[in-house]
Amino acid sequence: MDNSRFADQLRRGCEALGVGVGEDVPERLYRLMGELLKWNAKVNLTAITAPEEVLEKHFLDSLAVLPEVEGATSVLDVGAGAGFPGLPLKMARAGLSVTMVDAVGKKVGYLKAVVAVPGLGLGGTKAVHTRAEGRPEAEGLPRAERVLARAFMDLPDWLDLAPAYLAPGGHVVAMLGKALGEEALREEAGKRGLELVSARAYRLPFSQAERQVAAFKKRAE
């Protein structure tokens, strides 16, 4: 897939998802894909290696949660793996302060290397090698306005863990596969002193794979 076709597919995908990115973003994401696939030949970062699938299942799937991130200044991506959704979100919204955390040292090594690549627009993005266990100060992790994860753990476990990392007024964001009903989401939130802020089901634009993103906040005392 050449740069021109990649950019066209990315723009079509963003349009289908109802999200917007700057004109410089497709080229930088194309370069990021090159770094990902180069590193993946040496370090097991992802099982998804076909360019069309990287574009949809990593990049577009990450950018799909832009509506839940808008208005925030800081993001903590827990269990970031190869940097999704953190890296595409940072590329799309330069003003975001993004911290990515993962327990696998080789993946964090990749993240630190790619953040340092000139021209990708990832300056100031951090990658931290630790296991997130709900103790941000001890783990050297910041509290953030959006604490999010993609396919990191089951929803109940995520809602147990993530609130410890919230800045005041922040939201926990869960990127899910098949949609859960709002009643089930509210029930899981309520058990943990949380409220459901929003729940949105969508499909990836080319494969039509089902996805859902839900946002939660701490219940007012």
Phi, psi and omega in degrees: 000120180276172186300319183295315180292321177302312181298320179296315180295320180296316180297317178299317180295317179297320179298317180296327181274350180076030179238154181238143176226158180293162184295337181275350187290317181304317181296320181290324176293325177298318177293322177298320178300319178299317178295317180300312183289327177295312180292325184295337177292339181251325184235133182286096181259322184205147173274350180268112185234346176290129184308319180298323180283324175301315181301313185278309191276344173251303188287305182293324178297325177289313183293340180299338182266011176306319179301327180281346183258339183305138179091345178272156176250347183220142180228136170245118181258107186265133185068047191293337180060241179272013173102027181240126014266000191305311185295310178298324179297317178296319179297323183281332182228090188300333183284351180288137168268114186245126173243128179248134181234137176210150181273353183261114186301321182295324179291319178294324175301317176297313182301316180296322180292317184287328177298329182275355181292123181299142173089352180276347178075031184251013181302139180087350176284138183247148171234128185238131179266098176198169175259120181286115182231020175088017180233073189305316182295314180295330183272354182072031182248143180279160167274143188228159179284335174228119177249115189224161179207150178237116176053041183267315179201168179298152185306313181302319179293321180295318180289338172288322188273311196297323184302337179298340184257005184281136166282159180307131179079005184279173181237140166274129180244127179248122175263114189244165174276245181301138187295141170259149178292152182298327179297317179294320178296317179296322181294314179297321179295313184299327179297340187242018179070027181245162173239145174282122178272314182200155174216131187219121176263144178206174176237144173296142195291335185254315180275343185064022177295139182283140176217160173214144173233133180231141179241144184225154174225162177292139179291138179297137180291000000 
